[in-house]
Amino acid sequence: MASVAPTGWKLKVENRAPSSGSLTGSEAGQNFIARGAIISKVADYLFLILAASPFFYYLLVLCSTWRFFSKSKNRASETADFLPRISNLKPVRGLDPEAYENYASFCRQDYPNYELLFCVGDRNDPAVPVLEKLMRDFPERRIRLLFGSGRSAINDKVAKLVRMVNEAENEFLVISDSDVRVEPNYLRTMIAPLRDPKVGCATCFYVSIRDETLVQHLQSIGMYSDFYAGILVARQLDGIKFTLGPTIVTTRSRLAGFGGYEAIENKPADDLLVGRLIAQQGYEVELLPYSVRTVPDYDSPRALFSKRLRWMTVMRHMRPWGHVGLAFTQGLPWSLAVALTHSSAGIAVAYLGGYAGFRVAMTWLIGVWGLKQTGLWKKMPLIVVWDATAFVIWLLTFGRNSIRWRNVDYRIQEGMLVPATSSPAQNSTQ
């Protein structure tokens, strides 16, 4: 029996076409590919912007350098009428190359009243005969020689400075390393900023007397192109909050304000800390457009690498976020990454060319125009070698908590140096 539809019903069969809002599998795949292409393009642009971040830093270096040295060149001389009595403190350990000439340059100062105070570990230090000759050759100068710090400290140099500050005859102090050589106007120039009571200490640049080996040339190009670049940017953005070890000019009262050298004798980077702790008291730290000269005392790539690794490890512990931020100042690896991953040869050439142009311009502006150094053009190719080395060292510092200093291993714990083996011996006082 055939079934019959109820009265009034109609059977309707329709062939429905796909609506305009639905997609076939092929169309969906095409849209997915298109969205992926857009995301890839955006990521590519973001990567190019990120890779260009060192160029913005380089521009800031050029601007900061130009402003610093231009202002300094236009500043009138202020060294004529501020001539307080000065104690020049020089901690000594061992015999530096050309030590006598270094020491003698401090005896030839065009300055009316100052004393030279040296401190060695003991009478067997090889520098003692040289210092005794200095005292005979310059009888008109007040020169004193101390033996031993009388303290047990990780940092032997700082321990000696504790004693020298206590025994200095004068309020105004000039602290300089034993490998430094200066011009006759050194004391007049360096003491001048402290005429302003707002200034708590002053410091200056240092350059090599001469470079004879490839390693010494590399060190110098690193100073002009990298180290001083960072210092000038720091000054422009936040002011100077540190000092440079070869020359620190301050007063006994400014040192006493943070507890003196006793407070930092077991800490790394004492030169940096002196400026920081004086700045924390509300005083200004003045960087002068003046340079002293130093005699290079290392010749091997290993010595330079070790020195740089030690310094960068200490900086990572003292300024952890600033150390991470150095990633955005590394123009060489970023430019190489663009050149190796980007399909456009024009973009690759632009990044590599921009990197080279900026780095040469920075080095010329700081080293030649600012610090009046000659012969830098021949060293310019070493910028790439320095940048590659500095990048590798920067990577190695992450996770590193120990340093090797004067053939002794130390751990850095809560800002303090802790010997990895045994404690240093007590110095004698004589």
ABEGO torsion letter per residue (X at the ends): XBBBBBBGBBBBBBBBBBBAABBBAAAAAAAAAAAAAAAAAAAAAAAAAAAAAAAAAAAAAAAAAAAAAAAAAABBBAAAABBBBBBBBBBBBEBBBGAAAAAAAAAABBBABBBBBBBBABAABAAAAAAAAAAAABAABBBBBBBEAGBBBABAAAAAAAAAAAABABABBBBBBAABBBBAAAAAAAAAAAABAABABBBBBBBBABBABAAAAAAAAAAAAAAAAAAAAAAAAAEBABBBAABBBBBAAAAAAAGEAAAAAABBGAAAAAAAAAAAAGBBBBBBBBBBBBBBABABAAAAAAAAAAAAAAAAAABAAAAAAAAAABAAAAAAAAAAABABAAAAAAAAAAAAAAAAAAAAAAAAAAAGBBGAAAAAAAAAAAAAAAAAAAAAABGBABBBBGGBBBBBBGGBBBBABBBBBBBBBX
